[in-house]
Amino acid sequence: MDTTFEQPARARLITAENQELPVPALLRYGSADPLAVCVDFPPEVSLDGRGVTWTFARALLEEGLRGPAGGGDVHIWPCGRDTTVVEFHSPYGLALLQFPTPTLRGFLLRTYAVVGAGQEDLGETVERGLSALFGSV
């Protein structure tokens, strides 16, 4: 059975002018893709007026809560005791957001309550991915 949960979060977007703008976000996790977490942003905060979803490794979130992590499109690092920075890179530029660390830590703990670390059964996920990739070939 697939278990999915969502958790609202408030982030602060740091602009090029060092202004902080409040941004609503939705943290999302599903047991169908147990190694990933998602952060959804509503259409009103995107450049093209459409909602944006970033999907990245749950392990990256865990690592980024302890120290600087990431090497691709998503970078995460702690900033003091109560803030975690998440940096998203895209072809259109980058977005630097600050989240309350307790919010991210609580979300991560909830993901492990659904699928424990090392308990990810990837057989079904791999099968679905291969089916989607190859169809009925």
Secondary structure per residue as TSV (DSSP state, phi and psi in degrees):
chain	resnum	aa	ss	phi	psi
A	1	M	-	360.0	132.4
A	2	D	-	-82.6	127.7
A	3	T	-	-113.5	127.9
A	4	T	E	-129.5	140.9
A	5	F	E	-141.2	156.6
A	6	E	E	-127.9	148.6
A	7	Q	E	-138.2	117.6
A	8	P	E	-63.9	147.9
A	9	A	E	-144.8	149.2
A	10	R	E	-106.9	125.8
A	11	A	E	-117.0	167.2
A	12	R	E	-123.2	121.5
A	13	L	E	-83.1	127.0
A	14	I	E	-95.9	117.4
A	15	T	-	-85.2	171.0
A	16	A	T	-61.6	-23.9
A	17	E	T	-92.0	13.6
A	18	N	S	61.4	28.1
A	19	Q	-	-88.1	152.4
A	20	E	E	-112.7	118.8
A	21	L	E	-113.0	131.0
A	22	P	E	-67.4	138.2
A	23	V	E	-136.3	125.1
A	24	P	E	-77.2	144.9
A	25	A	E	-140.8	159.3
A	26	L	E	-125.9	117.6
A	27	L	E	-86.1	134.7
A	28	R	E	-138.5	141.0
A	29	Y	E	-142.5	140.8
A	30	G	E	-138.4	139.6
A	31	S	T	-68.4	-15.2
A	32	A	T	-67.4	-26.5
A	33	D	S	-128.9	74.4
A	34	P	T	-68.3	-15.0
A	35	L	T	-92.5	-4.0
A	36	A	E	-117.6	152.8
A	37	V	E	-125.2	156.7
A	38	C	E	-126.5	148.2
A	39	V	E	-125.2	117.9
A	40	D	E	-102.8	136.4
A	41	F	E	-118.7	139.0
A	42	P	-	-72.3	161.4
A	43	P	G	-55.6	-35.0
A	44	E	G	-67.4	-10.8
A	45	V	G	-109.1	4.4
A	46	S	S	-99.5	159.9
A	47	L	T	-68.6	-32.6
A	48	D	T	-102.6	6.8
A	49	G	S	77.1	13.7
A	50	R	S	-116.2	150.3
A	51	G	-	-60.1	151.9
A	52	V	E	-126.6	134.1
A	53	T	E	-121.5	130.3
A	54	W	E	-110.1	128.9
A	55	T	E	-118.8	130.6
A	56	F	E	-150.9	172.9
A	57	A	E	-67.3	136.2
A	58	R	H	-60.1	-36.1
A	59	A	H	-63.5	-33.1
A	60	L	H	-64.7	-42.3
A	61	L	H	-61.9	-45.6
A	62	E	H	-60.6	-46.8
A	63	E	H	-64.0	-41.1
A	64	G	H	-68.4	-21.6
A	65	L	H	-74.3	-20.5
A	66	R	H	-98.3	-31.2
A	67	G	S	-172.3	175.4
A	68	P	-	-57.1	132.5
A	69	A	B	-146.9	153.5
A	70	G	-	111.8	149.1
A	71	G	S	-148.4	0.8
A	72	G	S	-118.3	-122.6
A	73	D	S	-82.1	-14.3
A	74	V	E	-127.8	128.1
A	75	H	E	-125.5	139.5
A	76	I	E	-136.8	139.1
A	77	W	E	-156.7	150.5
A	78	P	E	-73.6	147.5
A	79	C	E	-133.0	88.6
A	80	G	T	80.5	-168.6
A	81	R	T	-79.5	-30.4
A	82	D	T	-113.1	1.7
A	83	T	E	-131.1	140.5
A	84	T	E	-124.1	134.2
A	85	V	E	-97.5	134.1
A	86	V	E	-122.7	123.5
A	87	E	E	-114.0	120.9
A	88	F	E	-107.0	127.5
A	89	H	E	-107.9	135.8
A	90	S	E	-140.4	171.4
A	91	P	T	-61.0	-18.0
A	92	Y	T	-93.3	-4.9
A	93	G	E	136.5	-155.4
A	94	L	E	-134.4	156.5
A	95	A	E	-125.0	129.5
A	96	L	E	-110.9	116.0
A	97	L	E	-123.6	145.2
A	98	Q	E	-111.3	131.2
A	99	F	E	-118.4	149.6
A	100	P	E	-65.3	125.9
A	101	T	H	-57.0	-42.9
A	102	P	H	-59.0	-33.0
A	103	T	H	-65.2	-47.9
A	104	L	H	-67.1	-40.6
A	105	R	H	-64.7	-42.8
A	106	G	H	-62.6	-41.8
A	107	F	H	-61.3	-46.5
A	108	L	H	-60.3	-43.0
A	109	L	H	-62.5	-37.4
A	110	R	H	-64.5	-35.7
A	111	T	H	-64.5	-38.3
A	112	Y	H	-72.4	-23.1
A	113	A	H	-70.8	-28.6
A	114	V	H	-81.1	-51.3
A	115	V	S	-135.3	111.2
A	116	G	-	-66.3	155.5
A	117	A	T	-59.1	130.3
A	118	G	T	82.0	-2.8
A	119	Q	-	-102.3	7.2
A	120	E	-	-67.8	118.2
A	121	D	-	-93.1	104.2
A	122	L	H	-90.0	-5.7
A	123	G	H	-55.3	-51.2
A	124	E	H	-66.9	-39.5
A	125	T	H	-64.0	-44.0
A	126	V	H	-64.1	-42.8
A	127	E	H	-59.7	-46.3
A	128	R	H	-62.9	-40.9
A	129	G	H	-64.6	-43.2
A	130	L	H	-65.5	-39.2
A	131	S	H	-62.7	-42.8
A	132	A	H	-65.9	-37.6
A	133	L	H	-71.8	-46.2
A	134	F	H	-102.6	-10.7
A	135	G	T	60.0	-130.4
A	136	S	T	-102.5	26.2
A	137	V	-	-66.9	360.0
